[in-house]
Amino acid sequence: MYAYLIRIKGIVQSVGFRPFIYRLFLNDFGWVRNTEEGVKIYLESYKKAEDVKELIVKNKPVNSVIDSIEINGFKIKQNAYSGFFIKESTVDKVKGNANVPPDLGICDKCAEELFDTKNRRFLHPFINCTNCGPRFSVITETPYDRKNTTMDGFVMCKQCKAEYTNPKTRRFHTETICCNDCGPKYQFIQNGQCRFKDTKAVKIAAEELEKGKVGLIKGIGGYHIIADANNMVAVQRIKKIKSREKKPFAVISRNIDLLRKNCFVNSEEEKLLESQVKPIVLLKSKNSILKETVNGSPYLGAMLPYAPLHLLLFYFSNLEFLVATSANLSDMPLVYKDEDAYNFKGVDFILTNNRRIVRPLEDSVTQIVEKKSVIHRYARGYAPAPFYLKGIKKNILSLGADLKNNIAVSKDNGIILSQFSGNLEYLSNFEVFKMKVDDFIKFFDINVDKVICDKHINYVSRNYAYERFDNVVEVQHHKAHFASVLLEHQCKDDAIGVIMDGTGYGDDGNVWGGEFFIRQKDDFERLGHIKYMPLLFGDKSIKEPYRTAATYLCSIFNDCKMAKDIFNKHIDTINIIPKIMKNAIYTSSAGRLFDAVSAILNITIKNSFDAESAVKLQWIAMNYNQNDVLPYDINGYDIDFSKTLVYIAKNRSDLSLSRSFHNTFVEALYVNIKKISKISGIKTIALSGGVFQNEIILRKLCNKLTEDGFNVIFNNRFPINDGNIALGQLFFG
């Protein structure tokens, strides 16, 4: 017989790991317990070490992630224990434990029970188990115990208590366990009055949605504005409520079959859709379904029902797709408090419940590119899962960027990335940001040794860092992007960093955004960039891309005639350009380049949502398949797209140039990478930045580099846009 001491690190707590181990080794001897570092097992068995490891790895709970498993064994003559049991956990006494799982979509077994007329949780809107349900959104503090959740006020009935204490059940230590008799309740509110309760409230809400009504519905991490996605009138109403006329909406699909029927769904996309992360996945539409919802996009942002409530809304109706958009005005914080929901204007009814949400969680947004997930928004289902790295000794807080903000902390050899929150230039979002910082420091019980922020002198996150903390370190924005990829992939090799985005304060005082770095050992060197172009009009140039395009053309031609011909409705603005050119700041931004091309082709002159001009340029480009490349220059390691812009301006009536521009951009990056690789000998390429959310750019560049023998890495476990800045800051910290 052998005795083994087994240590497992990763996402192995609050996901049913202990009862899994208990059932796995029920015929052996020893114990399993949670510790501050993960799960610890003492096992006495006749099984060999490799067989023990294989049993654990192959059969682990679906939502667990094993980062490392260490087995130390020796022979024994007889067992010290008479059976196998679950031992009291040391982690249950530890405040600030980082092993808190994210909120998980409903599992298949709970979904089956939800519609089983013989099950005591039949039609229970809060059905959950160890494998699914709310976690981070309802925890008030660690350790993760029922008394530290917003379920504390709901007393377990005898039957729930029996399941909770029995390690053989699926609900052993499910802190949010409840049933129809002892759980929270839904209420249907109309005109300020509660008209229906419990299952009846959900049924009436479904019927109202089927009639074309618009509702405000409380879900896992906040409220959704929700309506029948096939009802044009209802969708138009949501656009007016949100002041969001042009940006597409996400939908919840009744089932995967409907998505297969209406969208192209590959195996990786299907796996992601059906995972318990249940993110919004960008799928290519097969036809023009849901015209009002997608607003001209070739993609449908779709998710499957992730809360029992969603399944019940479809169960009580014949609805196929539900628009499910965050309950907020555009760029404002998500509504998650009941009092704010009661004051929300424009909806026909509110479907709410009496379980409090501790912290708001937006729906995560993802896309599959080259069989890998590209995360656009990191929130529900992902945050705050820890990422383990050895050797982290300091407690560091990194504040991320002002756009697409995620913060991060380091603790106990792990890094924890927060949920997304919006643009910090809005006061309400900045208040949410400050709450998030306070929450993470308190929740994870961190004594902050160091604070990392962006170098941008106008970032409110930077100013906040200096106002509140003492030990503050600044990290350049694009170096943080680069470092985030190296950290995520634990890449210690020399690498070339290709960072393409919209805005970042550069080390030379200019606005960077199209950068080429090399990392050798511990040195990060900027080797090249997109050629600097003048930028005028401040933030107006971002919101009104014709200003960027006109400024670029005036600079290239040293004359504004071409700009006036193209933007003849804005001649007064263009006349100002030569007079203020001497006051221009200069930018290497790839994002502004995409803006300029979009405006010249008359695709988007003014943005109504973030990056609209670049997004719609891609949408148009997807209609064409040519492989032509337009003129451009490379001087040293700097790419000059002046000739590209001239060609597009002179042939601007040809919308197929949208695709030609994408081809040219990729080709220029590819050629420059090869030049840098030739002089440095580096074959590992790290890609990051918001421009790589563009599927054409990311796919085409990855394919060309991979075919040429390069090792290409990019953010796929964490966001590829500014949501990864906090991670890169931690890398330097």
Order of alpha helices (4+ residues) and beta strands (2+ residues): beta-alpha-beta-beta-alpha-beta-beta-alpha-alpha-beta-beta-alpha-beta-beta-alpha-beta-alpha-beta-alpha-beta-alpha-beta-alpha-beta-alpha-beta-beta-beta-beta-beta-beta-beta-alpha-beta-alpha-beta-alpha-beta-beta-beta-beta-alpha-alpha-alpha-alpha-beta-alpha-alpha-beta-beta-alpha-alpha-beta-alpha-beta-alpha
